[in-house]
Amino acid sequence: MALTYQACLQATQVILASGSVPTIVGEAGIGKSALVADLAAQRQAKLFTTVVSLVEKGDLVIPVPPLTADSFVQTAQYGSLADVQFGYSHTLVAMIRYAEAHPQQEIIWFLDEFNRGSQAVQSELMNLVLQRQINTLKLPDQVHLLLAENPDATMAGFAQSHYGVTPGDAAIADRTTRLVLQADTASWLQWATTEVAGQPRVTPLVTQYLTENPADLHVVGVDNATDDDLQPTPRAWERVSRAVQELDAQHLFNQSAVVAAIMQGNLGMTVGTAFAGFLTQHRPGLTVEQAMTLPDAVATMKTLSAAQQQQILQNCLQSSERPLTRNENGQRFADLLAVCPADGQFAIAQTMADQADLLENLAAAQTAHPGVAQLYGLLTQIGLRGSQIEV
C-alpha cells in the first residue's frame, strides 16, 4: 500500500521506535530525501547520509596503508612493515566521532539509493545494518539506520519500472520494513509552503500553479502523445522554484524563450510549456517597482506581449505604494500605457474609470504635476477614441 508523505513520515517514526530498519521505496525525485531530513528535524537527530550508488565493493573493509610514519614498523633485517588498518568511509568515521562527542543525541544514518549499489555492496552494508558491527567497530546504540530505494520490476505494483537498480535478495528484503512513498500534492504543498527563515520553501508561483493543477506535481511514465522524455517530479519543482527566483533577481521574465527553455528542461515539454505560460500571465516581465523605477522599463514594455503589458499595468493600478497622483509615477504610467495597443489602452482606461475618485484625483493633481497632466491628457485622448468607436 502506497503512503502519502505525512503517512509515510508517521510510519517511519513507528518503525524506528520499534527497533527495526525502514526502507522507503519511491520514484526518483518524489521526496524521499526530504522526508528523511524532516524526520531527523522532528526527532532532533543528527543526520548522516551515504549514497550507496557511489560505494564500491570493499570500501568499508578494504585494507589501506597507515597515514602516519609512526604506523610503519622498521625491522633490522627484513625492511619496513606497515601496521595495516582496515579503512572506513569518511561518513562512518565522522559518525562515530560525533557519537562520542554527543552521547545523548540520536543519530540517523541514511543509506540513500541502496539498490543502485551492486549486490556485493548491498551485502556488505546489510551485514553492517543487521549486525551493527564491522570488524571490531560497533555502531553506537544511538544510531538508527534508514534505507531508500527506487522501485524495481520485482516489487509489487512496479512491474513497469525501468530503473537501473540491482534488486536485493530475499534475505535482505526480509530484514527491513518496506514503505512505499507516493506523490501527494496536498502533503507536498503543505511542506512547500512551510516557512524556513521567514520564507516558504518553494516560491508561491510554483505552489499556486500546483494548487490549480495538482496532477502536474508528478507524472509517471512517458506521455506517448507528446513523446516527452522528461516528466515533472517534486524534486524538479524545487529546482524550478530556485530558477524562478533567479529569473526574478536577474529581471529576465521578459525573455520568454529563456523562461520556456528552463521550464521545459526541468518539467518536460508539456508541463514546462504550461508552467511557462502561467508565469507569463502571473509574473509578467516587470514587477510594479521595476516598471515604475527602472530606466529601461518602457523599452522592456515594448518587447512584451499585450497580455503581459495589461497585467503589468493592472498590477501598478492595484499597488498603493506608487500612487499615480505623484508626478514621477503619473509620468511613468503614461509612458508605459502609451506603448500598449489601442484596445489595451482602452481596457486600462476603463479600469481606471471604475476606481472610485481616481480620475478626479488625477484631474486635481495635474495642475501642480506635469507628469500627472501627461497621464490625464492621455486618458482623455483614449476616452475620445473610445467614444468615436462606440458611435
C-alpha positions, 0 to 999 in steps of 0.5 A: 500500500502506497503512503502519502508523505505525512503517512509515510513520515508517521510510519517511519517514526513507528518503525524506528521506535520499534527497533527495526530498519525502514526502507522507503521505496519511491520514484526518483525525485518524489521526496524521499530525501526530504522526508528523511531530513524532516524526520531527523528535524522532528526527532532532533537527530543528527543526520548522516547520509551515504549514497550507496550508488557511489560505494564500491565493493570493499570500501568499508573493509578494504585494507589501506596503508597507515597515514602516519610514519609512526604506523610503519614498523622498521625491522633490522633485517627484513625492511619496513612493515606497515601496521595495516588498518582496515579503512572506513568511509569518511561518513562512518568515521565522522559518525562515530566521532560525533557519537562520542562527542554527543552521547545523548543525541540520536543519530540517523544514518541514511543509506540513500539509493541502496539498490543502485549499489551492486549486490556485493555492496548491498551485502556488505552494508546489510551485514553492517545494518543487521549486525551493527558491527564491522570488524571490531567497530560497533555502531553506537546504540544511538544510531538508527539506520534508514534505507531508500530505494527506487522501485524495481520490476520485482516489487509489487505494483512496479512491474513497469519500472525501468530503473537501473537498480540491482534488486536485493535478495530475499534475505535482505528484503526480509530484514527491513520494513518496506514503505512505499512513498507516493506523490501527494500534492496536498502533503507536498504543498503543505511542506512547500509552503512551510516557512524556513527563515521567514520564507516558504520553501518553494516560491508561491508561483510554483505552489499556486500553479500546483494548487490549480493543477495538482496532477502536474506535481508528478507524472509517471511514465512517458506521455506517448502523445507528446513523446516527452522524455522528461516528466515533472517530479517534486524534486524538479519543482524545487529546482524550478522554484530556485530558477524562478527566483533567479529569473526574478533577481536577474529581471529576465521574465521578459525573455520568454524563450529563456523562461520556456527553455528552463521550464521545459528542461526541468518539467518536460515539454508539456508541463514546462510549456504550461508552467511557462505560460502561467508565469507569463500571465502571473509574473509578467516581465516587470514587477510594479517597482521595476516598471515604475523605477527602472530606466529601461522599463518602457523599452522592456514594455515594448518587447512584451506581449499585450497580455503581459503589458495589461497585467503589468499595468493592472498590477501598478493600478492595484499597488498603493505604494506608487500612487499615480497622483505623484508626478514621477509615477503619473509620468511613468504610467503614461509612458508605459500605457502609451506603448500598449495597443489601442484596445489595451489602452482602452481596457486600462482606461476603463479600469481606471474609470471604475476606481472610485475618485481616481480620475478626479484625483488625477484631474486635481493633481495635474495642475501642480504635476506635469507628469500627472497632466501627461497621464490625464491628457492621455486618458482623455485622448483614449476616452475620445477614441473610445467614444468615436468607436462606440458611435 
